[in-house]
């Protein structure tokens, strides 16, 4: 599956060099069998998925003019109920929509802590060096890193769920330029995915890694993001873009 990122914890200089490079896209034409296997591995880990848009050049495959999140959003407004771990359904989607990206709906089995790439890189090194269990981790484009964790609670487990000011939903992405906590009602783009401009979404640590408690990662991620705030990179965030589709 995904590469076990950071296995050699003493290679900080090599990691820094990787971070400074523009991430290379995965093989443009991902082998259909390998792509399907990656999607099924996510489903086998209990994370529900649904089809998403894909890039057409620098545009989005959806019909929305000026789509603010090209190739990063679900195809259907019913993505929350459509998301599934059913193997047969995922195989049908993958084979009938060979260009489609996929999203995973958060807040049922898993959450995702979504941070700026540079902050995530620093945090990942610190977590691995400290011997803290880190679950699946993905790089999204050239600006974000995704840490997959167990969820805080589900709609069937109301007593175990508690709100957080870091909670992020598709329509509030611009309000969370630092750390975003994707839980109920949110989603993230799932590897392997292609983005406009020859960017991609790729696993750094694959879905075979167990999902950790989010609180074991939160302090380190929050600290790394605090250092990120106010940097030149922060000023490039587009606060006018509104994610699609809006919740109804």
PAPA-513715 format. One line per field, with one value per atom (N, C-alpha, C): z, x, y; residue number from 1; atom name. Coordinates in Angstrom, 1 decimal. Layout:
BEGIN
c3	(Z/...);
c1	(X/...);
c2	(Y/...);
resi	(NUM/...);
name	(CA/...);
***
This chain:
BEGIN
c3	(0.0/0.0/0.0/0.9/0.9/1.5/1.2/1.8/3.3/4.0/5.4/5.7/5.6/5.6/7.0/7.0/8.2/8.9/8.2/8.9/9.4/8.6/9.0/9.7/10.9/11.6/11.7/11.4/11.5/10.2/9.2/7.9/7.7/8.7/8.7/7.5/7.1/6.0/4.7/4.5/3.3/3.3/4.5/4.6/4.2/4.7/4.5/3.0/2.3/0.9/0.2/0.6/0.0/0.1/1.3/1.6/0.7/0.4/-0.4/-1.9/-2.3/-3.7/-3.9/-5.1/-5.4/-5.6/-4.8/-4.9/-6.3/-6.7/-8.0/-8.0/-9.1/-9.1/-9.2/-8.7/-8.9/-10.4/-10.8/-12.2/-12.7/-13.8/-14.3/-14.6/-15.2/-15.5/-14.5/-13.3/-12.3/-12.8/-12.6/-13.0/-12.4/-13.2/-12.7/-11.5/-11.6/-10.6/-9.3/-9.4/-8.2/-7.6/-8.4/-7.9/-7.2/-7.7/-7.1/-5.8/-5.8/-4.5/-3.4/-3.8/-2.8/-2.2/-3.1/-2.6/-1.7/-2.1/-1.3/0.1/0.1/1.4/2.3/1.8/2.7/3.2/2.3/2.7/3.8/3.6/4.5/5.9/5.9/7.2/7.8/7.1/7.7/7.3/6.4/6.0/4.8/4.9/3.7/2.7/1.4/0.3/-0.7/-1.5/-2.6/-3.7/-4.9/-6.1/-6.0/-6.6/-6.6/-8.0/-8.2/-9.5/-9.8/-11.1/-11.5/-12.4/-12.5/-13.3/-14.8/-15.6/-17.0/-17.4/-17.6/-17.8/-16.5/-16.5/-15.3/-14.8/-15.4/-15.0/-14.2/-13.8/-13.1/-14.0/-13.7/-14.5/-14.3/-13.2/-13.0/-13.9/-14.0/-14.9/-14.3/-13.1/-12.5/-13.1/-13.5/-14.1/-13.0/-13.2/-12.1/-10.8/-10.9/-9.7/-8.8/-7.5/-6.6/-6.1/-6.2/-5.7/-6.7/-7.9/-9.0/-8.6/-8.9/-8.7/-7.2/-6.3/-4.8/-4.2/-4.9/-4.3/-4.7/-4.0/-4.4/-5.6/-6.4/-7.5/-7.1/-6.1/-5.7/-4.4/-4.3/-3.1/-2.0/-2.4/-1.4/-1.0/-1.0/-0.7/0.7/1.7/3.0/3.1/2.4/2.4/1.4/0.4/-0.7/-0.3/0.6/1.0/1.6/1.2/1.6/1.7/2.4/2.4/1.7/1.0/0.3/-0.9/-0.9/-1.9/-3.3/-3.5/-4.8/-5.4/-4.6/-5.0/-5.4/-4.6/-4.9/-6.2/-6.4/-7.6/-8.8/-8.7/-9.8/-10.1/-9.0/-9.3/-9.9/-9.4/-9.9/-11.4/-11.7/-13.1/-14.1/-13.6/-14.5/-14.6/-13.6/-13.6/-13.4/-14.4/-14.3/-14.0/-14.3/-14.1/-12.8/-12.1/-10.9/-9.8/-9.0/-7.7/-6.7/-5.5/-4.4/-3.2/-2.4/-1.1/-0.1/1.2/2.3/3.3/3.6/4.6/6.0/6.7/8.1/9.1/10.3/11.4/11.8/11.0/11.3/11.9/11.2/11.7/12.0/11.2/11.4/11.2/11.8/11.5/10.8/10.3/9.7/10.2/10.7/11.1/9.9/9.3/8.1/8.4/8.0/8.4/7.2/7.3/6.2/6.1/4.9/4.6/5.4/5.5/6.2/7.7/8.3/9.7/9.9/9.0/9.1/9.0/8.1/8.0/9.3/9.9/11.2/12.3/12.3/13.3/13.2/11.9/11.6/12.1/11.8/12.3/13.8/14.5/16.0/16.5/16.0/16.5/16.3/15.2/14.9/15.8/16.0/16.8/18.3/18.7/20.1/20.3/19.2/19.3/19.5/19.1/19.2/17.9/18.2/17.1/16.2/14.9/13.9/12.9/12.6/11.6/10.2/9.3/7.9/7.8/6.9/6.6/5.1/4.6/3.1/2.9/1.7/1.3/0.2/0.4/-0.5/-1.3/-2.6/-3.4/-2.9/-3.0/-2.5/-1.3/-0.6/0.5/1.8/1.7/2.9/3.2/4.5/4.9/5.8/5.6/6.2/7.2/8.5/9.5/9.8/9.5/9.7/11.1/11.8/13.2/13.4/14.6/15.0/15.2/15.1/15.3/16.8/17.1/18.5/18.9/17.9/18.2/17.0/17.0/15.9/16.3/15.3/15.6/16.5/16.5/17.4/18.8/19.0/20.2/20.7/20.9/21.2/22.4/23.4/24.6/24.4/23.4/23.1/22.2/21.7/20.7/21.4/21.1/21.7/20.6/20.5/19.5/19.8/18.8/18.9/17.9/18.4/17.5/16.2/16.2/15.0/14.0/14.3/13.4/12.1/11.0/9.7/8.8/8.0/7.1/5.7/4.6/3.3/3.1/3.6/3.4/4.3/5.2/6.1/6.0/4.9/4.7/4.8/4.3/4.3/5.7/6.6/8.0/8.8/8.2/9.0/8.1/7.9/7.1/7.9/9.2/10.0/10.1/11.3/11.5/11.3/10.5/10.3/10.8/11.6/12.1/11.3/10.4/9.7/10.4/10.8/11.6/10.9/11.7/11.2/10.0/9.0/7.9/7.0/7.1/6.3/5.5/4.7/3.9/3.5/3.1/2.5/1.2/0.3/-0.9/-0.6/-1.2/-0.8/-1.8/-1.4/-2.4/-3.0/-4.2/-5.1/-5.9/-5.9/-6.6/-7.4/-8.5/-9.4/-9.2/-9.2/-9.1/-10.3/-10.6/-11.7/-11.4/-12.5/-12.4/-12.1/-12.5/-12.3/-10.8/-9.9/-8.5/-8.2/-7.0/-6.7/-5.2/-4.8/-3.4/-3.2/-2.3/-2.2/-0.8/-0.5/0.8/1.2/2.4/2.9/3.9/4.6/5.4/5.0/4.6/4.0/5.0/4.5/5.4/6.2/6.0/6.8/8.2/8.5/9.8/10.7/11.9/12.8/13.0/13.2/13.4/14.9/15.1/16.5/17.1/18.4/19.1/18.6/18.2/17.7/18.7/20.0/21.1/21.2/20.8/20.9/19.9/18.9/17.8/17.9/18.6/18.5/19.1/20.2/20.8/19.8/19.3/18.4/17.1/16.6/15.3/15.6/16.7/17.1/17.2/17.9/18.1/16.8/15.9/14.5/13.7/13.8/13.1/13.7/15.0/15.6/15.1/14.8/14.2/12.8/12.1/10.7/10.5/11.5/11.4/11.3/10.4/10.2/9.2/8.7/7.7/6.4/5.5/4.1/3.4/3.7/3.1/3.5/4.7/5.2/4.4/3.9/3.2/1.9/1.3/0.0/0.1/1.3/1.4/0.8/-0.1/-0.7/0.2/0.9/1.8/1.1/-0.2/-1.0/-1.6/-1.7/-2.3/-1.3/-1.8/-1.0/-1.5/-0.6/-1.0/-1.6/-2.4/-3.0/-2.7/-2.5/-2.5/-1.1/-0.9/0.4/1.0/2.3/3.0/2.9/2.8/2.7/3.8);
c1	(0.8/0.0/0.9/0.5/1.3/2.7/3.5/4.9/4.8/5.7/5.7/6.6/6.0/6.8/7.5/8.7/9.4/9.9/10.0/10.5/11.9/12.8/14.1/14.1/13.9/13.7/14.9/16.0/17.2/17.5/16.6/16.9/16.2/16.5/15.8/16.2/17.5/17.9/17.3/17.1/16.5/15.0/14.4/13.0/12.8/13.7/13.7/13.8/14.7/14.9/13.6/12.9/11.7/10.6/10.6/9.5/9.7/11.0/11.3/11.0/11.0/10.7/9.2/8.8/7.4/7.0/6.0/5.6/5.3/5.9/5.7/4.4/3.6/2.3/2.6/1.6/1.7/1.7/2.0/1.9/0.5/0.6/-0.7/-1.7/-1.4/-2.4/-2.1/-2.7/-2.6/-3.2/-2.4/-2.9/-4.3/-5.3/-6.6/-6.7/-6.0/-6.0/-5.4/-4.3/-3.7/-4.6/-5.2/-6.1/-7.3/-7.9/-9.0/-8.6/-7.3/-6.9/-6.7/-6.2/-6.0/-7.4/-8.4/-9.7/-10.3/-10.2/-10.7/-10.0/-8.7/-8.0/-8.6/-8.9/-9.6/-10.9/-11.7/-13.0/-12.8/-11.8/-11.6/-11.2/-10.6/-10.2/-11.4/-12.6/-13.8/-14.2/-13.4/-13.7/-14.5/-15.7/-16.7/-16.2/-16.4/-16.0/-17.1/-17.0/-17.9/-17.2/-17.7/-17.1/-17.0/-15.9/-15.7/-15.3/-15.3/-14.9/-13.5/-13.1/-11.7/-11.3/-10.0/-9.5/-9.7/-10.0/-10.0/-9.1/-7.9/-6.9/-6.8/-7.0/-7.0/-8.4/-9.4/-10.8/-11.3/-12.5/-13.1/-14.1/-14.3/-15.2/-16.6/-16.9/-18.3/-18.7/-20.0/-20.5/-20.6/-20.1/-20.2/-19.2/-19.6/-18.7/-17.9/-16.6/-15.7/-15.7/-15.8/-15.8/-14.6/-14.9/-13.8/-12.9/-13.4/-12.6/-12.5/-11.9/-11.9/-11.3/-12.0/-11.5/-11.4/-11.9/-11.8/-13.2/-14.2/-15.6/-16.3/-17.3/-18.1/-18.9/-19.2/-20.1/-21.5/-22.0/-23.4/-23.5/-24.7/-25.0/-25.4/-25.7/-26.0/-24.8/-23.7/-22.4/-22.4/-23.1/-23.1/-23.8/-24.9/-25.7/-25.1/-24.5/-23.9/-22.7/-21.9/-20.6/-20.8/-19.9/-20.0/-18.7/-18.7/-17.5/-17.8/-19.0/-19.4/-18.4/-17.8/-16.8/-17.4/-18.5/-19.1/-19.4/-19.9/-20.3/-19.0/-18.0/-16.7/-16.1/-16.2/-15.6/-16.4/-17.7/-18.5/-18.2/-18.0/-17.7/-16.3/-15.3/-14.0/-13.9/-14.6/-14.5/-15.4/-16.5/-17.3/-16.9/-16.1/-15.6/-14.1/-13.3/-11.9/-11.1/-11.7/-11.0/-11.4/-12.4/-13.0/-12.0/-12.0/-11.4/-12.4/-12.0/-12.9/-12.7/-13.8/-13.7/-14.1/-13.6/-14.0/-14.8/-16.0/-16.8/-16.3/-16.1/-15.6/-16.7/-16.3/-17.2/-18.0/-17.9/-18.6/-17.6/-16.5/-15.5/-14.2/-13.9/-12.7/-12.9/-11.9/-11.8/-10.5/-10.3/-9.1/-8.6/-7.4/-6.8/-6.0/-6.4/-5.9/-5.1/-3.8/-2.9/-2.1/-1.5/-0.6/0.5/1.0/2.0/3.3/3.8/5.0/4.8/3.7/3.4/3.2/2.6/2.4/3.7/4.6/5.9/6.7/6.7/7.4/6.8/5.4/4.7/5.0/4.9/5.1/6.5/7.5/8.8/8.9/8.3/8.3/7.6/6.4/5.6/6.3/6.9/7.6/8.9/9.6/10.8/10.4/9.2/8.7/8.1/8.0/7.5/6.0/5.3/3.9/3.2/2.2/1.6/0.9/1.3/0.7/0.0/-1.3/-2.0/-1.7/-2.7/-2.5/-2.3/-1.4/-1.1/-1.0/-1.6/-1.6/-1.1/-0.5/-0.2/-1.2/-1.9/-2.9/-2.4/-2.2/-1.6/-0.3/0.0/1.3/1.2/0.0/-0.2/-0.8/-1.3/-1.9/-1.4/-1.5/-1.2/-2.4/-2.8/-3.9/-3.5/-3.9/-3.7/-5.0/-5.1/-6.3/-6.3/-7.4/-7.5/-8.9/-9.0/-10.3/-11.3/-12.6/-13.5/-13.8/-14.2/-14.6/-15.9/-16.7/-18.0/-18.9/-19.9/-20.8/-22.2/-23.1/-24.5/-25.2/-24.7/-25.3/-24.7/-23.7/-22.9/-22.8/-23.9/-24.0/-23.2/-23.1/-22.4/-20.9/-20.4/-19.0/-18.5/-19.5/-19.1/-19.2/-18.2/-18.2/-17.7/-18.3/-17.9/-16.5/-15.9/-14.6/-14.5/-13.8/-13.7/-12.9/-12.2/-11.4/-12.3/-13.5/-14.4/-14.5/-14.4/-14.4/-15.4/-16.2/-17.1/-16.7/-17.2/-16.9/-17.1/-18.2/-18.4/-17.7/-16.9/-16.2/-14.7/-14.2/-12.8/-11.9/-12.5/-11.7/-11.6/-12.4/-12.3/-11.3/-10.7/-9.7/-8.4/-7.7/-6.4/-5.3/-5.5/-4.5/-4.9/-5.2/-5.7/-7.2/-7.6/-9.0/-9.3/-10.4/-10.7/-12.0/-11.8/-12.9/-13.6/-14.8/-15.6/-16.9/-18.0/-19.3/-19.6/-20.2/-20.6/-19.5/-18.3/-17.2/-16.6/-15.6/-15.0/-13.6/-12.8/-11.5/-11.3/-10.5/-10.2/-9.2/-9.4/-8.8/-7.7/-6.5/-5.5/-6.0/-5.6/-4.9/-5.9/-5.5/-6.4/-5.5/-6.1/-5.4/-6.0/-5.2/-5.7/-5.2/-5.8/-5.4/-3.9/-3.2/-1.8/-0.9/-1.2/-0.3/0.1/-0.9/-0.7/-1.6/-1.3/-2.1/-2.3/-3.0/-3.2/-2.6/-1.6/-0.9/-0.7/-0.6/-0.3/1.1/1.4/2.7/2.8/1.7/1.6/0.2/0.1/-1.1/-2.2/-3.4/-4.5/-4.4/-3.3/-3.0/-2.6/-2.3/-1.9/-3.2/-3.2/-4.4/-4.7/-6.0/-6.3/-6.0/-5.3/-5.0/-6.0/-6.0/-6.9/-6.4/-7.3/-6.9/-6.2/-6.5/-5.9/-4.4/-4.0/-2.5/-1.7/-2.4/-1.7/-1.9/-3.0/-3.5/-2.5/-1.9/-1.0/0.2/0.8/1.9/1.5/0.3/-0.2/-0.5/-1.2/-1.6/-0.3/0.7/1.9/2.6/2.6/3.3/2.5/1.1/0.3/0.5/0.6/0.8/2.1/3.1/4.3/4.1/3.2/2.9/2.1/1.2/0.4/1.3/0.9/1.7/2.8/3.1/4.1/3.7/4.6/4.3/3.4/3.5/2.7/1.2/1.0/-0.4/-1.1/-0.3/-1.0/-1.5/-1.1/-1.5/-2.9/-3.4/-4.7/-5.8/-6.6/-7.7/-9.0/-9.3/-10.4/-11.7/-11.7/-12.9/-13.5/-12.7/-13.2/-14.2/-15.3/-16.2/-16.3/-16.1/-16.0/-17.4/-17.3/-18.5/-18.6/-19.7/-21.0/-21.3/-22.2/-22.6/-23.6/-23.5/-24.4/-25.9/-26.8/-28.2/-29.0);
c2	(-1.2/0.0/1.2/2.2/3.4/3.2/4.1/4.1/4.3/3.6/3.8/5.0/6.2/7.4/7.6/8.0/8.3/7.1/5.9/4.7/4.9/5.6/5.9/7.3/7.3/8.6/9.5/9.0/9.9/10.6/10.4/11.1/12.4/13.3/14.6/15.4/15.4/16.2/15.8/14.5/14.0/14.4/14.4/14.8/16.3/17.1/18.5/18.8/18.0/18.2/17.8/16.7/16.3/17.4/18.1/19.1/20.3/20.6/21.8/21.6/20.3/20.0/20.1/20.5/20.5/19.0/18.5/17.1/16.7/15.6/15.0/14.3/14.3/13.6/12.1/11.3/9.9/9.6/8.4/8.0/8.5/9.2/9.9/8.9/7.8/6.7/5.6/5.7/4.7/3.4/2.4/1.1/0.8/0.4/0.3/-0.7/-1.8/-2.8/-2.2/-1.5/-0.9/0.1/0.9/2.0/1.4/0.3/-0.4/-1.0/-1.6/-2.2/-1.1/0.0/1.1/1.5/1.7/2.1/1.0/-0.3/-1.3/-1.5/-1.1/-1.2/-0.2/1.0/2.0/1.5/0.9/0.4/-0.7/-1.6/-2.7/-2.1/-0.9/-0.3/0.4/0.3/0.8/2.2/2.8/4.2/4.3/4.8/4.9/5.9/5.5/6.3/6.6/7.6/7.9/8.6/8.5/9.1/10.7/11.2/12.6/13.1/14.4/14.9/14.7/14.9/14.7/15.9/16.1/17.3/17.0/18.0/18.0/19.2/18.9/20.0/20.7/22.0/22.8/23.1/22.4/22.6/21.4/21.5/20.4/19.7/18.4/17.6/17.9/18.6/19.0/20.1/20.4/21.4/22.8/23.0/24.3/25.2/26.3/27.3/28.0/28.0/28.6/27.8/26.5/25.6/26.0/26.4/26.9/25.8/24.5/23.4/22.3/22.6/21.6/20.3/19.2/17.9/17.5/18.3/18.1/17.8/17.7/17.6/16.4/15.9/14.7/15.1/14.0/14.2/14.5/13.8/13.9/14.7/15.5/16.2/15.2/14.0/12.9/12.1/12.7/12.0/11.3/12.0/11.4/10.1/10.0/8.7/7.7/8.3/7.4/6.7/7.3/6.8/5.4/4.5/3.1/2.4/1.2/0.4/-0.9/-1.0/-2.2/-2.5/-3.6/-4.0/-4.0/-4.6/-4.7/-3.3/-2.4/-1.1/-0.3/-0.4/0.3/-0.2/-1.5/-2.1/-1.6/-1.5/-0.9/0.5/1.3/2.7/2.8/2.1/2.2/1.8/0.7/0.2/1.0/1.6/2.4/3.9/4.3/5.7/5.7/5.3/5.1/6.4/7.6/8.8/9.5/9.0/9.6/9.6/10.7/10.7/10.2/10.0/9.5/10.3/10.5/11.2/10.1/10.4/9.5/10.4/10.0/10.8/10.5/11.6/11.5/11.6/11.3/11.4/10.1/9.1/7.8/6.8/6.5/5.6/6.4/7.4/8.1/9.6/10.4/11.8/12.0/13.3/13.6/15.0/15.0/16.3/16.8/17.9/18.5/19.7/19.7/20.8/21.3/22.5/22.9/22.0/21.8/20.8/21.0/22.2/22.4/22.1/22.5/22.2/20.7/20.0/18.6/17.8/18.3/17.6/17.7/18.9/19.0/18.2/18.2/17.4/15.9/15.4/14.0/13.5/14.3/14.0/13.9/14.9/14.9/13.7/13.4/12.3/10.9/10.7/9.5/9.4/10.5/10.5/10.2/10.6/10.4/9.0/8.3/6.9/6.9/8.0/8.0/7.3/6.5/5.8/6.8/6.8/7.6/6.7/7.0/6.2/6.6/6.4/6.7/8.2/8.6/10.0/10.2/11.3/11.6/13.0/13.2/14.5/14.9/16.1/16.5/17.8/17.6/18.7/19.1/20.4/20.9/21.8/21.6/22.6/22.0/20.7/20.2/18.8/18.4/17.0/16.5/15.3/14.7/13.6/13.7/12.7/12.0/10.7/10.0/9.4/9.6/9.2/8.5/7.9/7.4/8.6/8.4/9.5/9.7/10.9/11.3/10.7/10.3/9.8/9.7/9.0/8.9/9.3/9.5/9.9/8.9/7.6/6.6/6.6/7.5/7.5/8.9/9.6/11.0/11.4/10.5/10.9/11.0/10.3/10.3/11.4/12.2/13.2/14.6/15.4/16.8/17.7/18.9/19.9/20.5/21.0/21.6/22.8/23.8/25.0/24.8/23.6/23.3/22.5/22.2/21.4/22.1/21.3/21.9/21.2/21.9/21.3/21.9/21.3/21.7/23.2/23.8/25.2/26.1/25.6/26.5/26.3/25.7/25.5/26.7/27.8/29.1/29.7/29.2/29.7/29.0/27.9/27.1/27.0/28.1/27.9/27.2/27.1/26.3/24.9/24.4/23.1/22.9/21.9/21.7/20.3/20.1/18.8/18.4/17.4/16.9/15.8/16.1/15.1/14.9/15.1/14.9/15.9/15.4/16.3/16.7/16.2/16.6/15.4/15.7/14.7/15.2/14.3/14.7/13.8/14.4/13.7/12.5/11.4/10.1/9.8/9.3/8.8/7.5/7.2/8.1/9.0/10.3/11.2/12.2/12.7/13.6/15.0/16.0/17.4/18.2/19.3/20.2/20.6/20.9/21.4/20.3/19.1/17.9/17.7/18.0/17.7/16.4/15.9/14.7/14.6/13.6/13.2/11.8/11.6/10.4/10.0/8.7/8.2/8.3/8.8/8.8/7.6/7.3/6.1/5.5/4.3/3.8/3.4/3.0/2.7/1.4/0.7/-0.5/-0.1/1.1/1.5/1.8/1.3/1.5/3.0/3.3/4.7/5.0/6.1/6.5/7.4/7.5/8.5/9.9/10.8/12.1/12.9/12.7/13.5/13.2/12.1/11.8/12.5/13.1/13.8/15.3/15.7/17.1/18.1/17.8/18.8/19.1/18.1/18.3/19.0/18.6/19.3/20.7/21.0/22.4/23.2/22.7/23.5/23.8/22.8/23.0/24.0/24.0/25.0/26.4/26.5/27.8/28.5/27.7/28.2/28.6/27.9/28.2/29.5/29.8/31.0/32.3/33.2/34.4/34.3/33.1/32.9/33.5/33.6/34.1/33.1/31.9/30.9/31.1/31.5/31.7/32.8/33.8/35.0/34.5/33.4/32.9/32.2/32.0/31.3/32.1/31.5/32.2/32.1/33.2/33.2/33.5/33.8/34.1/32.8/31.8/30.5/29.8/29.3/28.6/27.2/26.2/24.8/24.3/23.3/22.8/21.3/20.6/21.2/21.7/22.7/23.1/22.1/22.0/21.1/21.6/20.7/21.1/20.6);
resi	(1/1/1/2/2/2/3/3/3/4/4/4/5/5/5/6/6/6/7/7/7/8/8/8/9/9/9/10/10/10/11/11/11/12/12/12/13/13/13/14/14/14/15/15/15/16/16/16/17/17/17/18/18/18/19/19/19/20/20/20/21/21/21/22/22/22/23/23/23/24/24/24/25/25/25/26/26/26/27/27/27/28/28/28/29/29/29/30/30/30/31/31/31/32/32/32/33/33/33/34/34/34/35/35/35/36/36/36/37/37/37/38/38/38/39/39/39/40/40/40/41/41/41/42/42/42/43/43/43/44/44/44/45/45/45/46/46/46/47/47/47/48/48/48/49/49/49/50/50/50/51/51/51/52/52/52/53/53/53/54/54/54/55/55/55/56/56/56/57/57/57/58/58/58/59/59/59/60/60/60/61/61/61/62/62/62/63/63/63/64/64/64/65/65/65/66/66/66/67/67/67/68/68/68/69/69/69/70/70/70/71/71/71/72/72/72/73/73/73/74/74/74/75/75/75/76/76/76/77/77/77/78/78/78/79/79/79/80/80/80/81/81/81/82/82/82/83/83/83/84/84/84/85/85/85/86/86/86/87/87/87/88/88/88/89/89/89/90/90/90/91/91/91/92/92/92/93/93/93/94/94/94/95/95/95/96/96/96/97/97/97/98/98/98/99/99/99/100/100/100/101/101/101/102/102/102/103/103/103/104/104/104/105/105/105/106/106/106/107/107/107/108/108/108/109/109/109/110/110/110/111/111/111/112/112/112/113/113/113/114/114/114/115/115/115/116/116/116/117/117/117/118/118/118/119/119/119/120/120/120/121/121/121/122/122/122/123/123/123/124/124/124/125/125/125/126/126/126/127/127/127/128/128/128/129/129/129/130/130/130/131/131/131/132/132/132/133/133/133/134/134/134/135/135/135/136/136/136/137/137/137/138/138/138/139/139/139/140/140/140/141/141/141/142/142/142/143/143/143/144/144/144/145/145/145/146/146/146/147/147/147/148/148/148/149/149/149/150/150/150/151/151/151/152/152/152/153/153/153/154/154/154/155/155/155/156/156/156/157/157/157/158/158/158/159/159/159/160/160/160/161/161/161/162/162/162/163/163/163/164/164/164/165/165/165/166/166/166/167/167/167/168/168/168/169/169/169/170/170/170/171/171/171/172/172/172/173/173/173/174/174/174/175/175/175/176/176/176/177/177/177/178/178/178/179/179/179/180/180/180/181/181/181/182/182/182/183/183/183/184/184/184/185/185/185/186/186/186/187/187/187/188/188/188/189/189/189/190/190/190/191/191/191/192/192/192/193/193/193/194/194/194/195/195/195/196/196/196/197/197/197/198/198/198/199/199/199/200/200/200/201/201/201/202/202/202/203/203/203/204/204/204/205/205/205/206/206/206/207/207/207/208/208/208/209/209/209/210/210/210/211/211/211/212/212/212/213/213/213/214/214/214/215/215/215/216/216/216/217/217/217/218/218/218/219/219/219/220/220/220/221/221/221/222/222/222/223/223/223/224/224/224/225/225/225/226/226/226/227/227/227/228/228/228/229/229/229/230/230/230/231/231/231/232/232/232/233/233/233/234/234/234/235/235/235/236/236/236/237/237/237/238/238/238/239/239/239/240/240/240/241/241/241/242/242/242/243/243/243/244/244/244/245/245/245/246/246/246/247/247/247/248/248/248);
name	(N/CA/C/N/CA/C/N/CA/C/N/CA/C/N/CA/C/N/CA/C/N/CA/C/N/CA/C/N/CA/C/N/CA/C/N/CA/C/N/CA/C/N/CA/C/N/CA/C/N/CA/C/N/CA/C/N/CA/C/N/CA/C/N/CA/C/N/CA/C/N/CA/C/N/CA/C/N/CA/C/N/CA/C/N/CA/C/N/CA/C/N/CA/C/N/CA/C/N/CA/C/N/CA/C/N/CA/C/N/CA/C/N/CA/C/N/CA/C/N/CA/C/N/CA/C/N/CA/C/N/CA/C/N/CA/C/N/CA/C/N/CA/C/N/CA/C/N/CA/C/N/CA/C/N/CA/C/N/CA/C/N/CA/C/N/CA/C/N/CA/C/N/CA/C/N/CA/C/N/CA/C/N/CA/C/N/CA/C/N/CA/C/N/CA/C/N/CA/C/N/CA/C/N/CA/C/N/CA/C/N/CA/C/N/CA/C/N/CA/C/N/CA/C/N/CA/C/N/CA/C/N/CA/C/N/CA/C/N/CA/C/N/CA/C/N/CA/C/N/CA/C/N/CA/C/N/CA/C/N/CA/C/N/CA/C/N/CA/C/N/CA/C/N/CA/C/N/CA/C/N/CA/C/N/CA/C/N/CA/C/N/CA/C/N/CA/C/N/CA/C/N/CA/C/N/CA/C/N/CA/C/N/CA/C/N/CA/C/N/CA/C/N/CA/C/N/CA/C/N/CA/C/N/CA/C/N/CA/C/N/CA/C/N/CA/C/N/CA/C/N/CA/C/N/CA/C/N/CA/C/N/CA/C/N/CA/C/N/CA/C/N/CA/C/N/CA/C/N/CA/C/N/CA/C/N/CA/C/N/CA/C/N/CA/C/N/CA/C/N/CA/C/N/CA/C/N/CA/C/N/CA/C/N/CA/C/N/CA/C/N/CA/C/N/CA/C/N/CA/C/N/CA/C/N/CA/C/N/CA/C/N/CA/C/N/CA/C/N/CA/C/N/CA/C/N/CA/C/N/CA/C/N/CA/C/N/CA/C/N/CA/C/N/CA/C/N/CA/C/N/CA/C/N/CA/C/N/CA/C/N/CA/C/N/CA/C/N/CA/C/N/CA/C/N/CA/C/N/CA/C/N/CA/C/N/CA/C/N/CA/C/N/CA/C/N/CA/C/N/CA/C/N/CA/C/N/CA/C/N/CA/C/N/CA/C/N/CA/C/N/CA/C/N/CA/C/N/CA/C/N/CA/C/N/CA/C/N/CA/C/N/CA/C/N/CA/C/N/CA/C/N/CA/C/N/CA/C/N/CA/C/N/CA/C/N/CA/C/N/CA/C/N/CA/C/N/CA/C/N/CA/C/N/CA/C/N/CA/C/N/CA/C/N/CA/C/N/CA/C/N/CA/C/N/CA/C/N/CA/C/N/CA/C/N/CA/C/N/CA/C/N/CA/C/N/CA/C/N/CA/C/N/CA/C/N/CA/C/N/CA/C/N/CA/C/N/CA/C/N/CA/C/N/CA/C/N/CA/C/N/CA/C/N/CA/C/N/CA/C/N/CA/C/N/CA/C/N/CA/C/N/CA/C/N/CA/C/N/CA/C/N/CA/C/N/CA/C/N/CA/C/N/CA/C/N/CA/C/N/CA/C/N/CA/C/N/CA/C/N/CA/C/N/CA/C/N/CA/C/N/CA/C/N/CA/C/N/CA/C/N/CA/C/N/CA/C/N/CA/C/N/CA/C/N/CA/C/N/CA/C/N/CA/C/N/CA/C/N/CA/C/N/CA/C/N/CA/C/N/CA/C/N/CA/C/N/CA/C/N/CA/C/N/CA/C/N/CA/C/N/CA/C/N/CA/C/N/CA/C/N/CA/C/N/CA/C/N/CA/C/N/CA/C/N/CA/C/N/CA/C/N/CA/C/N/CA/C);
***
